[in-house]
Amino acid sequence: MCERRSSGPPKRAARRWGATGVIALAVAMSPMMSDLALGQAPQGRGAAPQAPTGTAPQAPAGAGQAPAGGRAGAPQAPAGGAPQGGRAGRAGGGGGGGLGGGNAGAFTPAADAKDLKSVLFNWAWRMGMLRSGAESELVKTLDYHAAGGTIQVSGQPCTLTKYRVQANYQIPGWRTQIECAFKDKKTYKNVETLSGDFAWDEDRPGAELVAGEGKATPNQAALIERRIRLWASPHGAVKAAIAGAAGLPPSESFGENPATLLDNQAKAGAKSTTTLEWQGEKAVLTFPVPGVPGATAVATLTNYLPDSVVVTNGADKTEFIYGKWADWNNPLFKIDALYAGTIVERKNGMVLRTVNAKVTEIGQIYVIMPVPESVRKAAGK
């Protein structure tokens, strides 16, 4: 196991990340996550987005592989509380070692670095999203279960009895399974789903994928709202910010060390659409929201973890407030991969959702959102 170049606590993180070599196998064998969470290996850098219909898991890209450069392309147009627990703070060093082993990573920011590349690297590193000896950003999927909370349904508060989020950041795809109860004891159930350019609701996860099982209802009106929720999420925001800085879509801007990616893109002439300013000790990053034309997100970081991500889309402002950062993975599978323990979502000042984390699965689990044929036909595609 390698020792980090920093003089501070990251040696602990390096020890913990030595377990990443067994992530794919352990997840594939674990019964902890059901349904569509069964063990997907990471894809390499610059891989093309997966087809929304879902494919078989791809073979793992070589850990610690040397990133290729010169992959610019036009800049991506604007298309379409204090941290607690978890990873030790950076003292000028990199993140965990692991599959690549034997080196200290491709980049180590200076302890007092305040430039955009260093901040983006430290943001992903602090959250535990950089893996392998090359410290590539390899978090592709998420399975999140809430312990409880409240959402607004047709303007009425509804107390959650089930809230599960599954994400695939390459398609991209986002599925939220909701079950809740109103004060009068009536209940509400829905599965909010996004896959690529499609949005729909389901009465059960995977509705209509087997003939006669479940009902999928097209809901293209919710596409923008769900894209905002995806790219302002704890994982999505840093991915979108790195993508903007690299001048690439998110599906092509992870899978390698973010600092190496930005260096290669800068050499190839790509223009950053992510900006950085400092407000005291807080880093404030502004970047476009992928897939939402004209929308911008502003992430405010304390110690490289976001206190909030605020998205402005026309006259609408949606705020996501994050707190209680920790490794919420199963106690037998802690890997220093942080996620927000509390999430508050407000739109134009009104609280829409408050959720508290129960358990996450952050590895390379198998998460897909196949689009039902009825949804494709409704969209004329």
N, C-alpha and C positions, 0 to 999 in steps of 0.2 A: 504494500500500500504506500502511495506516495505521500510526502509531506508537503503541505502548501508553502508557497513562498512568503506568505504573510507570517507575522509573528504572533497573531492572535488566535482566537478560538476555532478558526476553520478546520483545524486538525480533527475536531470532533465530527464535523460535517463529512470530511473525507472518509473517516472510519464508517460512518453510517451509509455513505453512498457506495461503499464496497458491495452492498447488497444488490445494487441495480443489475448486476449480471444475471440474477435469477428472477428478475421481475416478470418477464414474459412467461417463463415456466411456472412460477408460483401462481400468477394470476390465472393461467390456463387451468391449473389443477385445483384452484380454490373454489369452493361452493359459495363463498361469501356473497358474491354479486351474481344475480340471476339474470334471466332474460337475455339481453343483447350485450352482456359484459363478460366475455369469455376468453380474452387473451389475444390481442392484436400486436404484432411486432411493429417497431417503429419504421417509418419510411425514411429514406435518405434525403439529403438536401435537394431542394429544387424539384422535388417530385411533382408530377402533375396531380391536380385534384382528383380524388376518387369520383367515380360516377355515382350520382345520387341513388342509383338502384342497388348499390352495395356490391362488393366483390369479396373474393376470398382474401384472408389476411396475407400481406406481402411478407417476403422474407426480410429479416433484419438487415439494414444497411450496416456496413462494418463499423464497429465502435471505434471512435477516435480517428476516423478516416480524415485524411487531409482535405480541407475544403477546396473546391475548385473556384477559380475567380473569373472575372471578366464577364459577368452575367447581368449586364445592366438592363437595358430596356428603358422605356419611358417611365417617368415617375408615375406612381399610381394616382390617378385622379380620384377626387372624392366621390367614388362611385357608390353606383348603386346605392380615529382615535389612535393612540400610540400603539405600536406593535407589541404583541405579547408572545412569549415563548418561541418555539421553533428554532430556526437556524441561528447560529451565532452571527453577530454583526461582522462586517468585513473590515479588516484593518489593512487594506492595500493588497489583499490576496484574492485568489480565485475561489471557486466553489469546490464541490466534492470531486474526488477522483472516481475510480470505478472501472468500467469496462476497458477503457483505453489504458489506464494505469501507467505508472512509470514516468509521468511528466507532470508539469504543473499547469497544464492548460495552455491555450493559444494566446491568452491575453491576461495581464494583471494590471488593473488601474492603479494609479498612484493613490495613496491614502487620502489625499485631499482633492482628488480629481473632481471637477464639476462640469466637464464637457459632456455633450450629448451622448457620445459613444460610451463613455464610462458609466453614465447614469443608466442608460438602457441595459448595459451588461450587468451592473450591480442590481438593478431591479429584478431581472430574470434570475440572477444568482441567488439573491436574498430569498426569493420564493421557492428555490429548489428546483428550478426548471432547466438548469444546465446540467447535462449528464455526459458521461464518458470522459476519457482522458482529454479530449479536445474541448470539453465543456460546451457541447452543442445543445441547442434548445430543442429538446426532443419530446416535450409533453404534447401528445396528439389528441388524447381523449380524457374525459372525466365522467365519473359516476358519483353523484352527490345525493345524500339523503338528509333531509332536515329533521330536527328534533321537534319542531313546532313553529308556530308563527301565525300570521293573519294576512289575508289578501282581500282586496276589494273585488266583489263580483256584482256588476250592475249597480255600483254605488253603495253596496251594502257590505259590511265587514263579515268575513267568513273565516272561522277558526280552523286552521289546518289540522287534518288528521293524517295526511300523507302529502309529501312534497318531494319529488325526486327529479333531479335534472341529469340528463345525459348529453354530453357534447362530443362532437367530432369536429376539430378545428380545421380539417382539410377540406371537407365537402363544400362549405361548412354545414354542420347540422346541429340542431338544438331541440331537445325534447324535454318538456316539463309535464310531469304527471301530477295532477292536483286532485285532492279529495279534501273537502272541508264541510263544516256545519255552521248554519246560521243560528241566531239566537232562538228562533222558533223551532229548532231541531230539524228543519229541512236541510237536505244535503245537496252538495254540488260536486260533480266529477267532470273532469276534462283532461285531455292530453294535448297540450299545445305543441305543435311540431313544425319545424323548419328544416328544409333540406335544399341547399342550393337556391334556386329561384322560386321554390314552392313553399307555401305555408298552408297548413290545414289543421283541423282538430280531429281527434280520435276518441272513441268511447272506450278504447283499450289500446295499449301500445301494440303497434303493428297491425292495426285494423285493416282488413281487406287484403292483406298480403296472402292469406289463405282464403280461398273463395268461401263466402258465407260466414266468415268469422269477423265480427266487428263492423263498425261503420266509420268511414273517413269522410269528413265534410270539408270541402275547400274553403279556405279563409285567407285569400290573398291580401285582404285589407290589413291583416295583422303582420305582413311580411316585414315592413320597416320596423315596427315595434320590436319584433323578435330579433331582427338583426342588431338593433341597438342593444338589446339585453345581452346578446352573445358577445359583442365586441367591447362592451363596457364591463363585462364580467371580470372576476379576478385574474383568470388566465387570458381572456380575450383582449383586455386592455393593453397589456404589455406586448402581446403579439401584434396588435394593430399599430402600436407606437413604433415597434421595430420595423414593421412593413412599410410604414410611411417614411421612416428614415432611410430605408433601403431603396425606395422607389419601386416596390414590388407588391403584388397581392400577398396576403398572409399565407396562402397555400404554398408559396414559393420562397418564403422568407424565414422559415424555420428549418431545423434539421442540421444546422451548423452553428458554430460559435457566432453570436451576434456581432462581436467586435470584428471578427474576420470578414463576416458578411458585409458590414458597413464599409470597411476598408476597400474590399474588392469592388463594391458598387460605386464608391467615390472615384476610384481609379478609372472605372469604366464610364464615368460621366453622369451617373444617376444623380438626380436632385432630390434632396430630402424635403418631405412635406410635414415632418415632425419638428417642432421647435421646443426649446427649453428656456426657462427663466428660473431664477431662484428668488424665493420670498423668505428671507432669513435662512433657516436651516431646511426649509421645505423645497423640494424640486417640483416644478410645475411644468408638465409637458402637454402640448397641444398637438393633436393629430387628426386626420380625417377618419371617419367611420366607414369601414369597407362596406360597399354595397348600398350606401345611403347618400345619394348625391347632395353635396352642399352641407352635410352634417359634420360637426366637429366635436371632438371629445377633449376635455381638459382633466388630466389626472394630477392630483396633488399627493405627493409622496412624503412620508416621514420615515427616515431611516430606510429608504428605498422600498417601502411598502405603501400601497395607496390607501389614504384615508377616504378618498372620494374620487369618483369619475363622474363628470357632469357633461352630458351630451346636449348640444343645442342643434335642433333641426327645425329651421324656420322659426315659427313663433313658439315652438314647444321646447321646454327644458326638462330633461329627465336626469335626476340625481341618484347616484348609487353610493351609499355610505357604507364603508367597510370597517370592521373591527374584530378584535379577538383572533388575530392571526395565529395559527398553530397547525401542526400536522394532525389532521383529522382522520387519517387512515386508520384502519383496524389496528388495535394495540399490538397485534402480532406481526404487523407489517408497516411499522413506522419507518419512513425513509426521508424525513426532513423535507417533505414536499408540502409547502404551506398553502392554506386556503383560508378565506375569511370565515370566522365563526359566526359573525352577525352581519346580515345584509339588510339594509333599508333602501327601498326604492320609492322615490317621490317624482311625480310628474306635475309640473306647474304648481308646485307647493303642496300638492295633495299626496299623502302617503298611500301607495298602492300595495306594497308588499313589505312585510318584515319576516325574515326567516332566520332560524338559528341552526347551525350545523350539528348533525349527529355523527355522520361518518362519511368519508370520501373514499374513492378508489382512484388514486392518481398513479398510473403506470401506463402500460400500453394495452389497455383492455380493448375488447372488440365492441365498438359502438357504431352502428350504422342506422340511417333513417331512409329506408327504401320508400320511394314515392308510389302510392297506390295508383293504378291505372285510371281510376275515376277522377283523381285529382289532376292527373296529366291531361285528361280529356277536357275537364272543366277549364283548364288554362289554355287549351288549344295547342298543346305541345305533345 
